[in-house]
Structure formats: structure tokens, C-alpha cells
């Protein structure tokens, strides 16, 4: 592991060292039993005093990431296995150096289970798969040469034109020239980070937030500063106070049915956020994974629709509502910002596969998309209601949860001092998965939350899975390791 310290950062060297190791441990890179370098060796390697390393190790030990054994050394705690692997004596810093700081999203996405609450994806039966199959067959029959063609790097013009009409219904008035088609919204975040973030740059994010965004920002060497939330979204008072210490280059937000909490940023705060960004000359990355999936009433207008100075980059993913296999997303930006993003896209992959863009095009050119979204809204609202009722029926009285007005997730909170990574280990035996909330925190981790995604499982599995989850929470809270915890234990 390559540890790069930013000595001009307002984040202390102790916290930077702590964060490097914490990220790697939580991402599963360091298996239980791996030995950390000695205090003197690490201090010499990264160019700090032994006292600094000792303080970082104390923080890691306090949070139960590591344990120090007298006369033997400092070892990583066992996060992801039943038994420790104490025989692994290799020194971490002797491995081939890399710059991947954190990949928790990847780790938890690979956790397979019969009842899958971990990934906010739609069951294939709810997607227009049959239509896409027919679209692909007709496309290849009429235009077989498409299999031998590259598409435009910025994206197929016909698709971008259809997307402008789609966005007009969302009150975002743009032209096809303002759109960059991406390989899903994940690539959109990565392109923005590649263009505008480097070591020492500061990013403000909501806390908690989308784990993969944290992973990407950290991979660029950026300092991720969390901004607390309430039911109206990112707190502007806390954001403003952070400006006394930090100067952000980017503010990343999911204002509508936020991932993972489901909160909606109020219209007032959306206006305040864009005004603040204009004042400090900061970019806003507005991530919109599923604003169309509202259950009661449509959400406030997008931040991008309020943008008069070009500070907002709007990011939209279509994979979850149309076709994960086609992996289509897009960015909306203008001027120099868009030109830099197109350059980054050129370096990344020279453009999306043309056939994928053409396959989904008829859905956007017709009214099929409206019927599809209504079906998704109706079905997912039923699943949300069933989930909430099941939690009400079976959850312990000390457990609370959000009531999302849209999206795919419910944010569940256990009593203080508990740890949902422990709970996840228990549920693996029952073939049930969820996302531990700790993955959603860039710093100051809270361990007692979990994200429950209700969008993939059947109604029968949903009720059965939540009942089993709640029974496991009961058992966990009653077990000795779940009682009277003063700090998270693993």
C-alpha cells in the first residue's frame, strides 16, 4: 500500500494514517491476522515521527480495527472471517504498492444471498427486457453494420436528442450538445473526479452517502469532508461552518431520495446550496439515480434546473430503471467543464458501445418510458409499504427506520453501540444480505445502521427476509456481545 500524506491538509497526519488503514481493512484488502509494520518502520517509511504513528495506531485500536499483542506485533482484527489467520506474518508495506484506497462498494456488492437486500437494483421482471430483446433483433436485422462501428465519444446524437426531450419533462432545458453519455452513473462520478480532483483537493459529501462515490474520491487522493443531514437533506448551517476550515472544490449530493437514507433535500436548501456554490466558485455534482420513482408526490425541481452559472454537473443513471446490461448513464454540463469531461471520457474508453445506445433509444423516443416508470412507481410503492409493515410487525422497539417517499432503500438504525457488520455475519447463515451502514461514512463512522434495499426481492421473500432480519436483530441485541456496548466491536 502506498501511503501519501498531505502535509498542507487541514486533516491531521494522525487522522490521515488512521484513514488509510481503516479504509483498507473495511474494504477487505487486509485479512484478519495481517501484521502491520512496527511503529519505527512505518514512521520511517512515511516520514513522520514515531509519536504520530503511535497515535494513529491508538485510534485504530480504539475503533477495534487492530489489536496489539505484546512481543508479537500489531495485527488486523478479523472482520470477514469466523477465525483469525494469525499465520499471515507478511508486512503490509512489502506488498506491491497501489493507489486503491477504498473499495467497500465492490466488497459488499459481491456478497451473494438468496434474499438480496444489499443492492438497490430492480428485479428483471420489472424491466423492459422483452422490448429490449426485440429492439436488438430489429436493429441488427436492419443495420447489421452497427456491429462493426464505433459510436461518437460524446454519445450517439439520436440518443442525446431523445435525452434532451426526456430532461425537458424534468424541467432541465438543455441541448444534445450539453450531454455526455457515460458507462453508467458510476463512470460519471469517476470522470468528474478525474477531471477536477487531485491529492489535497476537498470534497464535501452528505453523511452518510453513496459508498462508491467515497471510493472514487479517495482514489484521487481527495480529502472527503462529511456534512451531516436531517430530514431536509444536507444541513446548510453545518456546511457553512465547515467553510471556516475547508475550501471545497466539489460538493457531491444526492438530493432526491438520497442513497442510503431516502431523504429529500428541500427546495429551500437546493437554492441555498447553489447560491453558496456560486459564491465560493465551487462545482456541484448532482447525482440523480431514481428521482422518477416517487410514491406520493413528485419531488422538488432538480438543482441543475436552478443553475444559471454552469456550476452544476447533473448526473443521471438509466441502468436501474431500464437495463443494467446496457449500462447507460449521462452527464449534463456546458462549456469548458463539458469539454474536460469529454476529454476524460476519451482517455477512459473512447465512448460507449454504439449498439447499447441504439437498443434503448426506442424506449426514450416513445411513451413507453412513461408507462414503465408508472409501473415501477406502483410496484415499488407496494414493496415499500410491505417492508415498512413487516418492520413494524417484527422489529424490536429499540430499532427505528426511515419512511422513504421514493427510491429503493430504507435506512434502519439499531441502538447506539451495536455493529451491523456483526449482524451481517449472523445473517449469512440464513442467506440474507444487506449493506452495513458503516460503508456509507467517509469518516466518523457510525456502526449501528444498515441499508435495506427492497426493490429486487419478491413480496414473499421480502416479508420472510425482513422477519428473519428482525429475529436476528432480537437475538443479536440479547446476546452478550450485543449488550451494553460502549464502543463498536468486531
C-alpha distance (Angstrom), angle and dihedral (degrees) to the residues before:
residue distance angle dihedral
X1 . . .
X2 3.78 . .
X3 3.80 111.4 .
X4 3.78 113.1 -160.3
X5 3.79 115.9 -175.1
X6 3.78 122.6 -159.6
X7 3.78 106.3 -146.4
X8 3.80 92.9 -173.0
X9 3.79 93.0 54.6
X10 3.80 119.6 110.0
X11 3.82 85.7 -133.2
X12 3.82 108.5 92.3
X13 3.81 121.3 -114.3
X14 3.80 88.8 -118.3
X15 3.80 91.4 57.4
X16 3.82 92.1 44.7
X17 3.82 92.0 54.5
X18 3.80 90.5 44.3
X19 3.82 91.1 50.9
X20 3.82 93.4 49.2
X21 3.79 92.4 56.6
X22 3.82 95.9 37.5
X23 3.82 91.6 53.6
X24 3.80 92.7 50.0
X25 3.80 94.0 46.5
X26 3.82 94.2 48.6
X27 3.82 90.3 47.0
X28 3.80 90.6 57.6
X29 3.81 95.0 -116.4
X30 3.78 92.9 122.5
X31 3.80 110.5 52.5
X32 3.76 121.4 -147.8
X33 3.77 110.8 -77.8
X34 3.79 96.5 29.4
X35 3.78 109.5 142.6
X36 3.77 120.5 -127.3
X37 3.79 119.6 -142.2
X38 3.77 119.0 -92.4
X39 3.78 118.3 -92.0
X40 3.80 92.6 -107.8
X41 3.80 94.6 46.9
X42 3.81 94.6 48.4
X43 3.81 91.0 45.3
X44 3.80 90.5 53.3
X45 3.82 93.2 44.6
X46 3.81 96.4 52.3
X47 3.81 96.7 31.5
X48 3.78 101.8 -116.9
X49 3.79 134.8 119.4
X50 3.82 119.9 -87.0
X51 3.82 87.8 -117.1
X52 3.81 90.0 62.5
X53 3.81 91.5 52.6
X54 3.81 91.8 46.4
X55 3.80 90.3 53.4
X56 3.84 91.2 49.3
X57 3.80 90.9 49.6
X58 3.81 90.1 48.9
X59 3.82 89.3 55.4
X60 3.80 91.3 48.4
X61 3.79 91.3 48.9
X62 3.80 92.2 46.8
X63 3.81 89.5 55.4
X64 3.82 89.8 46.1
X65 3.79 95.5 -116.7
X66 3.80 91.8 125.2
X67 3.79 142.0 16.4
X68 3.78 128.2 -148.1
X69 3.79 117.7 -142.2
X70 3.78 116.7 -162.3
X71 3.79 111.4 -113.2
X72 3.82 94.4 3.5
X73 3.79 108.4 63.7
X74 3.78 143.0 -116.8
X75 3.80 118.3 -44.7
X76 3.81 137.5 -171.8
X77 3.79 114.4 -109.2
X78 3.81 118.2 -117.5
X79 3.80 105.9 -97.9
X80 3.77 103.9 157.9
X81 3.78 107.2 25.7
X82 3.78 136.7 64.5
X83 3.79 93.3 -130.6
X84 3.74 131.6 34.7
X85 3.77 123.3 -111.1
X86 3.77 98.1 -141.2
X87 3.78 92.2 161.8
X88 3.81 90.5 73.7
X89 3.78 98.5 100.0
X90 3.79 99.4 161.1
X91 3.76 117.0 130.2
X92 3.81 109.3 -116.8
X93 3.79 94.1 -139.3
X94 3.82 91.1 56.7
X95 3.80 91.6 67.6
X96 3.81 119.4 97.9
X97 3.83 104.5 -76.2
X98 3.80 117.2 -113.4
X99 3.78 137.3 170.8
X100 3.81 100.7 -133.1
X101 3.78 101.6 118.4
X102 3.78 102.3 175.2
X103 3.84 137.6 3.2
X104 3.78 106.0 166.5
X105 3.79 93.2 140.1
X106 3.81 89.8 59.8
X107 3.79 92.6 47.3
X108 3.80 96.1 53.8
X109 3.82 94.6 39.6
X110 3.81 87.5 61.7
X111 3.81 92.8 57.7
X112 3.80 103.0 106.5
X113 3.80 121.4 -160.7
X114 3.79 139.5 162.4
X115 3.80 90.0 -118.6
X116 3.78 106.5 41.8
X117 3.80 115.3 -160.1
X118 3.81 94.1 147.9
X119 3.82 102.8 80.2
X120 3.82 125.7 56.0
X121 3.78 96.3 -138.1
X122 3.80 132.1 129.8
X123 3.77 121.8 -113.7
X124 3.85 110.9 -106.0
X125 3.81 90.8 -119.2
X126 3.81 88.9 67.7
X127 3.80 94.8 51.5
X128 3.84 127.4 83.0
X129 3.81 92.6 -107.6
X130 3.81 96.3 142.6
X131 3.80 91.4 49.2
X132 3.80 90.5 50.1
X133 3.81 91.3 50.3
X134 3.80 90.3 53.4
X135 3.79 90.9 45.1
X136 3.79 91.0 53.0
X137 3.81 93.5 47.8
X138 3.80 93.1 49.5
X139 3.78 92.0 45.4
X140 3.80 94.1 53.0
X141 3.81 92.6 44.5
X142 3.81 93.4 50.6
X143 3.81 98.5 35.1
X144 3.84 109.4 22.3
X145 3.79 89.1 159.6
X146 3.82 88.5 71.3
X147 3.80 87.6 81.4
X148 3.79 88.4 64.6
X149 3.81 97.5 45.9
X150 3.77 135.8 92.3
X151 3.77 117.1 -141.6
X152 3.80 129.0 -133.6
X153 3.79 112.5 -74.9
X154 3.80 90.7 -128.3
X155 3.79 90.4 50.3
X156 3.79 137.1 -89.6
X157 3.79 107.9 -49.7
X158 3.81 94.0 -138.1
X159 3.79 89.9 53.5
X160 3.80 92.1 47.8
X161 3.79 89.5 50.2
X162 3.82 90.7 51.7
X163 3.79 89.7 48.2
X164 3.81 91.5 54.7
X165 3.81 89.3 57.5
X166 3.80 89.8 47.3
X167 3.80 91.0 51.2
X168 3.81 92.8 49.1
X169 3.80 87.4 64.5
X170 3.81 85.3 54.7
X171 3.84 90.2 52.2
X172 3.81 92.9 -110.7
X173 3.79 107.5 128.5
X174 3.83 110.7 -157.9
X175 3.78 140.6 137.6
X176 3.82 127.9 -122.5
X177 3.81 87.4 -103.2
X178 3.82 89.8 65.1
X179 3.82 94.4 58.5
X180 3.80 129.8 87.6
X181 3.81 116.3 -169.7
X182 3.80 112.7 -139.6
X183 3.77 138.3 -169.6
X184 3.80 91.9 -101.1
X185 3.80 126.9 -47.3
X186 3.80 90.2 -74.6
X187 3.78 90.4 68.3
X188 3.78 88.9 47.9
X189 3.80 90.9 60.1
X190 3.79 89.7 46.2
X191 3.82 93.3 50.8
X192 3.80 91.6 51.2
X193 3.80 90.0 49.1
X194 3.82 92.4 47.8
X195 3.78 91.5 51.2
X196 3.75 103.2 41.8
X197 3.81 110.6 18.6
X198 3.77 132.6 73.7
X199 3.80 139.5 151.1
X200 3.78 110.8 -42.5
X201 3.81 97.0 13.6
X202 3.79 114.6 130.8
X203 3.81 125.5 -128.0
X204 3.80 122.8 -171.3
X205 3.80 115.2 -150.0
X206 3.75 135.4 172.7
X207 3.78 114.3 -99.8
X208 2.96 114.9 -103.4
X209 3.80 100.6 27.2
X210 3.81 145.0 156.4
X211 3.84 107.0 -51.6
X212 3.81 96.6 -143.1
X213 3.81 91.1 56.6
X214 3.81 89.8 56.3
X215 3.81 89.0 48.5
X216 3.82 92.4 52.2
X217 3.81 96.3 45.4
X218 3.79 91.5 48.3
X219 3.81 90.7 49.3
X220 3.81 88.1 61.9
X221 3.80 91.5 53.2
X222 3.79 92.5 -109.7
X223 3.79 122.6 151.1
X224 3.81 108.8 -120.7
X225 3.80 113.0 -150.4
X226 3.82 116.2 -168.7
X227 3.79 123.2 -137.6
X228 3.83 115.6 -157.3
X229 3.80 120.4 -120.4
X230 3.76 138.8 -149.2
X231 3.80 131.5 -174.3
X232 3.84 89.6 -68.6
X233 3.79 93.0 55.0
X234 3.80 130.3 -115.1
X235 3.80 110.3 18.5
X236 3.77 109.7 -119.8
X237 3.81 93.6 -162.1
X238 3.82 91.1 58.3
X239 3.80 92.1 42.9
X240 3.81 90.8 52.1
X241 3.80 92.3 49.6
X242 3.81 90.5 51.9
X243 3.81 89.0 58.9
X244 3.81 88.0 71.7
X245 3.82 87.3 68.9
X246 3.81 107.2 22.0
X247 3.79 136.8 43.7
X248 3.81 107.5 -153.7
X249 3.76 122.1 -149.9
X250 3.80 91.9 -167.9
X251 3.80 136.9 21.7
X252 3.80 112.9 -157.2
X253 3.78 116.7 -160.0
X254 3.79 140.0 166.7
X255 3.81 96.8 -160.7
X256 3.80 99.2 173.8
X257 3.83 119.4 63.4
X258 3.77 88.5 -19.8
X259 3.78 119.7 -135.7
X260 3.04 114.9 -94.7
X261 3.84 103.8 5.0
X262 3.82 102.4 41.0
X263 3.83 91.2 -133.6
X264 3.82 120.5 151.5
X265 3.80 119.5 -138.3
X266 3.80 107.9 -129.2
X267 3.78 121.5 -117.1
X268 3.81 89.6 -114.6
X269 3.80 92.7 55.9
X270 3.79 92.4 45.8
X271 3.78 88.8 58.5
X272 3.80 92.3 44.4
X273 3.80 91.2 50.5
X274 3.78 95.3 52.1
X275 3.81 91.7 45.2
X276 3.78 90.5 51.9
X277 3.81 92.3 48.0
X278 3.79 89.8 52.2
X279 3.81 91.1 50.9
X280 3.81 95.6 51.5
X281 3.84 95.4 34.3
X282 3.79 93.3 -119.4
X283 3.81 130.2 151.3
X284 3.80 121.9 -120.6
X285 3.80 119.4 -151.4
X286 3.81 106.0 -158.1
X287 3.81 108.5 -162.7
X288 3.80 113.2 -161.4
X289 3.82 111.3 -177.8
X290 3.83 99.8 159.5
X291 3.81 115.8 -5.2
X292 3.84 88.6 140.9
X293 3.82 90.1 64.7
X294 3.80 98.7 80.3
X295 3.80 121.9 149.3
X296 3.79 107.1 -163.2
X297 3.79 111.1 13.5
X298 3.78 135.7 -7.5
X299 3.82 114.4 -89.0
X300 3.83 126.8 -115.0
X301 3.80 118.7 -73.7
X302 3.78 117.6 -78.1
X303 3.79 119.5 -91.4
X304 3.81 87.7 -122.8
X305 3.81 90.5 61.9
X306 3.83 87.5 60.8
X307 3.81 93.7 49.1
X308 3.80 113.3 115.4
X309 3.81 99.4 158.9
X310 3.82 104.0 46.0
X311 3.82 95.3 -109.2
X312 3.81 94.2 126.3
X313 3.80 124.7 81.0
X314 3.80 108.6 -164.9
X315 3.80 116.7 -151.3
X316 3.79 123.6 -165.6
X317 3.79 129.5 -179.9
X318 3.81 121.0 -158.3
X319 3.81 97.2 180.0
X320 3.79 96.2 90.0
X321 3.80 95.9 48.9
X322 3.83 100.1 35.2
X323 3.79 117.6 15.9
X324 3.81 130.9 -20.1
X325 3.80 87.5 -166.5
X326 3.80 93.5 60.9
X327 3.83 92.6 48.3
X328 3.80 97.6 -155.2
X329 3.78 123.0 167.9
X330 3.77 133.6 145.0
X331 3.79 144.7 -153.8
X332 3.79 127.6 -141.0
X333 3.81 116.3 -151.7
X334 3.79 138.6 126.7
X335 3.78 145.1 -141.9
X336 3.78 120.5 0.0
X337 3.80 92.2 -9.0
X338 3.81 92.3 59.0
X339 3.81 92.0 44.2
X340 3.80 90.9 55.0
X341 3.80 91.1 48.2
X342 3.81 90.9 51.4
X343 3.81 89.0 50.6
X344 3.80 90.3 51.9
X345 3.80 90.3 48.4
X346 3.80 89.0 51.8
X347 3.77 90.9 54.2
X348 3.80 92.2 45.3
X349 3.81 103.5 51.4
X350 3.84 113.2 -29.3
X351 3.81 90.4 -112.5
X352 3.80 140.4 -44.7
X353 3.82 120.5 -64.8
X354 3.80 106.7 -83.5
X355 3.80 94.7 -139.6
X356 3.81 92.4 58.9
X357 3.79 90.8 53.9
X358 3.79 93.8 47.3
X359 3.82 92.7 48.9
X360 3.80 94.5 60.7
X361 3.81 94.8 37.5
X362 3.86 96.9 91.0
X363 3.81 90.8 55.6
X364 3.80 90.6 58.3
X365 3.81 94.0 41.4
X366 3.81 93.1 56.5
X367 3.79 137.1 44.8
X368 3.80 90.4 -97.6
X369 3.80 90.2 100.1
X370 3.82 91.3 59.9
X371 3.82 92.7 51.6
X372 3.79 90.8 45.8
X373 3.80 93.2 51.5
X374 3.81 92.6 47.8
X375 3.81 89.7 52.0
X376 3.80 90.8 49.8
X377 3.80 92.4 47.8
X378 3.80 92.9 50.4
X379 3.80 95.3 44.9
X380 3.80 96.8 43.5
X381 3.80 91.8 46.7
X382 3.82 88.0 57.1
X383 3.80 89.4 49.7
X384 3.77 91.5 48.3
X385 3.80 91.2 50.7
X386 3.80 92.0 47.6
X387 3.79 90.2 49.1
X388 3.80 93.0 50.2
X389 3.79 92.0 47.0
X390 3.82 91.5 49.1
X391 3.80 91.3 50.2
X392 3.80 89.6 49.0
X393 3.81 90.8 50.0
X394 3.80 99.4 45.9
X395 3.82 113.0 17.3
X396 3.83 121.3 103.7
X397 3.79 115.2 -103.5
X398 3.82 90.6 -112.6
X399 3.83 92.4 61.1
X400 3.82 120.9 88.7
X401 3.80 134.2 -175.5
X402 3.79 143.1 -175.2
X403 3.80 125.0 -104.0
X404 3.83 102.9 -137.3
X405 3.80 118.3 -151.6
X406 3.80 90.2 -154.0
X407 3.78 144.4 -12.5
X408 3.79 129.8 63.3
X409 3.82 106.9 -73.6
X410 3.79 145.9 77.8
X411 3.82 118.6 -160.3
X412 3.80 110.3 -140.5
X413 3.82 123.3 -163.8
X414 3.80 125.5 -159.2
X415 3.83 123.9 -165.2
X416 3.80 118.2 -68.3
X417 3.80 114.0 -84.8
X418 3.80 95.9 32.0
X419 3.79 123.6 114.6
X420 3.79 123.8 -142.7
X421 3.82 92.6 -159.7
X422 3.82 86.3 68.4
X423 3.79 89.3 48.8
X424 3.80 91.5 50.2
X425 3.82 90.5 56.1
X426 3.80 89.0 55.1
X427 3.80 93.5 48.3
X428 3.80 93.4 50.9
X429 3.80 86.7 74.9
X430 3.80 87.4 58.9
X431 3.81 92.8 46.3
X432 3.81 93.7 -116.2
X433 3.81 124.3 131.3
X434 3.79 137.5 -169.8
X435 3.81 136.4 162.7
X436 3.83 114.0 -95.6
X437 3.77 108.4 -129.5
X438 3.80 91.8 -131.0
X439 3.83 88.5 77.7
X440 3.82 89.0 64.8
X441 3.81 96.6 59.7
X442 3.81 120.9 87.6
X443 3.82 89.7 -166.1
X444 3.81 141.1 -15.7
X445 3.79 88.0 47.4
X446 3.79 120.4 -146.4
X447 3.79 108.7 -153.8
X448 3.79 102.0 -171.0
X449 3.82 101.0 76.9
X450 3.80 135.3 84.8
X451 3.80 134.7 -171.9
X452 3.78 114.3 -130.6
X453 3.81 113.0 -162.6
X454 3.80 110.4 -160.5
X455 3.81 99.0 178.9
X456 3.82 102.4 89.8
X457 3.80 108.2 44.6
X458 3.80 128.0 77.9
X459 3.79 119.9 -106.7
X460 3.80 90.9 -105.2
X461 3.82 92.1 50.3
X462 3.79 90.2 44.2
X463 3.78 94.4 57.1
X464 3.81 93.3 40.7
X465 3.80 93.0 46.2
X466 3.81 95.5 48.9
X467 3.79 90.9 47.2
X468 3.82 90.4 52.1
X469 3.81 90.2 44.9
X470 3.79 91.5 52.8
X471 3.80 92.7 46.3
X472 3.80 88.7 51.6
X473 3.81 90.3 50.0
X474 3.81 88.8 52.2
X475 3.82 90.5 51.0
X476 3.79 92.5 44.7
X477 3.79 94.2 50.3
X478 3.80 91.6 47.9
X479 3.81 94.5 47.9
X480 3.83 117.7 93.6
X481 3.80 92.8 -110.9
X482 3.81 90.4 54.2
X483 3.78 96.9 51.7
X484 3.77 129.9 85.4
X485 3.77 96.3 -6.5
X486 3.75 114.6 176.8
X487 3.80 93.6 -176.4
X488 3.81 135.2 11.0
X489 3.79 114.3 -81.3
X490 3.77 127.5 -166.6
